[in-house]
């Protein structure tokens, strides 16, 4: 039998991908702040990666 749900990392990748697309539509400082949040979420989910 296959998995009935995806992994946490797959979910984080999907969510941060959506956040990143939205962030790129924002103006100036809002864009920078949103992209920092995306980067922090990716780092946090990578279990101690850079």
N, C-alpha and C positions, 0 to 999 in steps of 0.2 A: 504494500500500500504506500502511496505517496504521502507527502506532508499535507496536513490539513490547514497549515498556516505558514506564512513566510518567516524568514529569520528577522531578528531585530535589525541587523545591518541592512538588509534589503528594504525594510520599512523606512529606516532613516534615510537611505539613499533616495527613495521615492519622495519622501516629504521634503528633504532639503533641495531636491531638484525643482520641486514646485516653488519653494520659497525663493530659490535663486532666480527662476524665471520672472517671478513677480518683482523681486528686488531690482532687477535690471530695467524695469519700467518706471521706477521711482526717480524723482529728481535729486541731484546733488548729494547733500549730506544724508538725506534719507536713504539713498542707494548705498552709500558707504556703510552706514550703520546696519542696514539689513544684510549686506554681504558679510559683515563681521559676525553677525548672529549665525548666518549659515555656516561660516567657517568654524565657529565655536561648536556648533551642533555636530558637525562632521568630526572634529577632533575628539569631542567628548564620547561619541559613539564608537570611535576606533580603538577603544581600550588602551589608551596611553600612547597612541601614535603621535607623530609630530604635528 
